[in-house]
Amino acid sequence: MSSVQRDMSLTGQPPAALNTIQKLATALGVGGLLLLVLAIFNVRLMNQSLWLTTALTSIFVGIVLFSYGAYADKQAGIKNDGVWFKSISNRGFLAWVAGLALTGFYIVLYFKAELLGLNTEGENSGLIALFDPLSKILSGNPASQWFVYGTLYTIAILGFGIKFLWKYRHNRYERLRTLSVMFFQTAFAFLIPEFMARLNSDDFNLPYYDLKNIWPLNYYNFEQYRVDGFISSGSIGLALLIFGIASIFVITPILTYKYGKRWYCSWVCGCGGLAETAGDPFRHLSDKSEFAWKVERWVVHSVLVFVVVMTTAVVATYLGYDSEKYWLTKDVFLIGVAVFLTALFGLIWLFKKEELKQDARYGAVGYLVIVLALIGIHFSSGSTLFLIPAETLRTTYGFLIGSIFSGVIGTGFYPIFGNRVWCRFGCPMAAILGLQQRLFSKFRITTNGGQCISCGNCSSYCEMGIDVRAYAQKGENIVRASCVGCGICSAVCPRGVLKLENAYTEKRINSREVLLGNDVDLMDYLNQN
């Protein structure tokens, strides 16, 4: 096998032993983690600010230094790095250890934060107390388990983001979008909400608000306590509430039309940011089977329907029936939801039916019937909305989807299931953006089938489980609801077959005519496009 063939193969060479720089980086990073572990076991560290700075700096510098040792002396270009030879990236022993450790941390974080030192009535202790100095600098408040989580989350995206930049430095698109997710996580998800909390006083209070989280990802945004908080904060709070509503019905559709779902899933979203940076070594582990694809479609859209039902129920609970006091009564709201969903599905069925597969069309109709039937049951019987108390719906979703799926499984099991399990199977935001991308977006991945050598890099490294090679071999545009536009398929293609484009919407999906050359005038087809 020639050296060129070896470079393009998925496995590449068996990984060599760590070099001196990587060994030093590993020791540095493990040392920083050890300081955090000591804090978990309540080992008293006298100068918390110093030890916290030392721990976080050691972890960050360890990641960056390890990346430097791995990529600094290599030429820019495709790097498969023997992923199937490594225990950590081939579901080996180290992968299971890492998966179980991350899963255990998430379970403790979500459900047993007191084991990390959280004390809601007095001073924190343990790991959370270690983060108190940083939290007080940013927000003026003691740390919580979510502040600890957000800090470590941000450091992971920044550190592994630098690793990603080195690895894919030959690709301008990858560099730009990585810098984007690093910025949005640091500024919008971490720093700005903390600064907003510092503005709060007895007369002014803003809810904790990650400005880049849009419904239905932030399913809690329209609960009564948050709406009351927005309204009580005056014009600023009302502006944030209006921004949240506009993000759903105006901003999101426009950006998705122009750029596809990649504007959010690969450039802004924190979940996607962690998956792309820290989860990059595991992207080839995504299940590419047809069965996984079918499960993905039904599960993720079922989650979306659940969020719609839950949000409708939660909003309806704090609306009254007195039309003399408020124009938006419970009846008006429920009828409005029913009319909006009916009109939306009607327009899709009338104008975009062909863009959806047959089972997707039937599934959409089935979901619509379920939602409308539940609203009808409420009006006909006067019973609790949707037969289940709204708070029960909210807490059930928060536990099953918000905690177990997105956190414990979605992130904790990167080394086992791949880095986009949550995005593929559980994220309702991805489901909505995917529908918009499939139905009316200008985004597609174009292919040049004549140049494809069927090496399989594109399919292997597709984190969303898409068989990209099958499209490339046929010269067919890739327009999939699940595609997040990460561009890695294009970045690892040795022949430049794949290209991410935003162009006209006509015939972006219907490209099979070119394959049937006997039945179409190719020159006429090219002239039309």
Disulfide bonds with the S-S distance in Angstrom:
none
